Each structure stands twice: as structure tokens, then as C-alpha cells.
Amino acid sequence: MTEQEKWDRGRTLLLESLYKPDSKLRGCAYNQKCYNELMKIREEVIEYVQKMKNPHIEISTPNAEISNSLLSGSLGQYFMNHSYKSSELDNPENASEYD
């Protein structure tokens, strides 16, 4: 089993535990007058866990292109304005030219 598969199974089991009704816990929340808050937090946690990305999935870019992740970062504007494949820009002697 790969790390990716193990992570996916772990997330699935966590979600199952969140979906599974826990009458004791819900009874305690009702007695402590925080049942609605518990259910709201539960829903938010479920949504968060469902949206989590598996950290073991490798992101590859064909033809050594810049990925969307990199473009959305702090250097994104630089790569949008300049050809990152240009040997002129790759030359460290020209680095101050783009400050």
C-alpha cells in the first residue's frame, strides 16, 4: 500500500468517525447547552477534512512549465511578465536588472 493510499484511507476513517452518531457526546452537549455549537463545529470539520489535499500526491508539470501553485505565489507576477525560459533572465549577472 502506498503512502497516498494510506493517507486517503486515514482521511476516510476520520470522516466515518465524524459521520457516526455519538449519543453520549451529543447528550453531554445537550446537557451543557452547547448541542447546536457542537453540530456546527462538526459540519465545519467535515467540510475541512473533505477538502484536504493528499500531501503524498506528486504534482508534475509537463515540459518543465510553471505550475499554477508557483504562479499563485510571490514570484507569479515575475513569471507572468518575463519568459522564465530565457537564458538572459537565467543569467545571475542580469539579476539586478529586474529588481
C-alpha positions as CSV (number, residue, x, y, z in Angstrom):
1,M,0.0,0.0,0.0
2,T,1.4,3.4,-1.0
3,E,1.7,6.4,1.3
4,Q,-1.0,8.1,-0.8
5,E,-3.4,5.2,-0.3
6,K,-2.7,5.1,3.5
7,W,-3.4,8.8,3.8
8,D,-6.7,8.5,1.8
9,R,-7.8,5.6,4.0
10,G,-6.9,7.6,7.1
11,R,-9.0,10.5,5.9
12,T,-11.9,8.2,5.1
13,L,-11.9,6.7,8.5
14,L,-11.7,10.1,10.2
15,L,-14.8,11.2,8.1
16,E,-16.6,8.0,9.1
17,S,-15.9,8.7,12.8
18,L,-17.3,12.3,12.3
19,Y,-20.4,10.9,10.5
20,K,-21.1,8.3,13.1
21,P,-23.6,9.5,15.8
22,D,-22.2,9.5,19.3
23,S,-25.2,9.6,21.6
24,K,-23.1,10.0,24.8
25,L,-21.2,13.0,23.4
26,R,-24.4,14.6,22.0
27,G,-26.2,14.0,25.3
28,C,-23.3,15.8,27.1
29,A,-23.5,18.7,24.7
30,Y,-27.3,18.9,25.2
31,N,-26.9,18.9,29.0
32,Q,-24.2,21.6,28.7
33,K,-26.4,23.6,26.4
34,C,-23.9,23.6,23.5
35,Y,-25.5,20.9,21.2
36,N,-26.1,23.3,18.3
37,E,-22.5,24.6,18.6
38,L,-21.2,21.0,18.6
39,M,-23.1,20.2,15.4
40,K,-21.9,23.4,13.7
41,I,-18.3,22.7,14.5
42,R,-18.8,19.0,13.4
43,E,-20.1,20.2,10.0
44,E,-17.2,22.7,9.6
45,V,-14.6,19.9,10.4
46,I,-16.3,17.5,8.0
47,E,-16.1,20.2,5.2
48,Y,-12.4,20.9,6.1
49,V,-11.4,17.3,6.0
50,Q,-13.2,16.6,2.8
51,K,-11.3,19.5,1.1
52,M,-7.9,18.4,2.4
53,K,-5.4,17.6,-0.3
54,N,-3.3,14.4,0.0
55,P,0.3,15.6,0.6
56,H,1.6,12.4,-1.0
57,I,0.3,13.2,-4.5
58,E,3.1,14.4,-6.6
59,I,2.4,17.4,-8.8
60,S,4.3,17.3,-12.0
61,T,4.3,19.8,-14.8
62,P,4.8,18.7,-18.4
63,N,7.6,20.3,-20.3
64,A,9.0,21.9,-17.2
65,E,6.3,24.6,-17.2
66,I,5.5,26.7,-14.2
67,S,2.7,25.1,-12.2
68,N,-0.4,27.1,-11.1
69,S,0.8,26.8,-7.5
70,L,4.0,28.6,-8.3
71,L,2.2,31.2,-10.4
72,S,-0.1,32.0,-7.5
73,G,2.9,32.6,-5.2
74,S,5.1,35.6,-4.7
75,L,7.0,35.1,-7.9
76,G,3.9,34.6,-10.0
77,Q,3.9,38.2,-11.4
78,Y,7.6,37.8,-12.3
79,F,6.9,34.7,-14.3
80,M,3.9,36.3,-16.0
81,N,5.9,39.3,-17.1
82,H,9.1,37.6,-18.1
83,S,9.9,34.4,-20.1
84,Y,11.4,32.1,-17.4
85,K,13.0,30.1,-20.2
86,S,15.1,33.0,-21.4
87,S,18.8,32.4,-20.9
88,E,19.2,36.2,-20.5
89,L,17.0,36.1,-17.4
90,D,18.6,33.0,-16.1
91,N,22.0,34.7,-16.1
92,P,22.8,35.7,-12.5
93,E,24.7,38.8,-13.8
94,N,21.4,40.2,-15.0
95,A,19.5,39.6,-11.7
96,S,19.7,43.3,-10.6
97,E,18.1,44.3,-13.9
98,Y,14.7,43.0,-12.6
99,D,14.7,44.3,-9.0
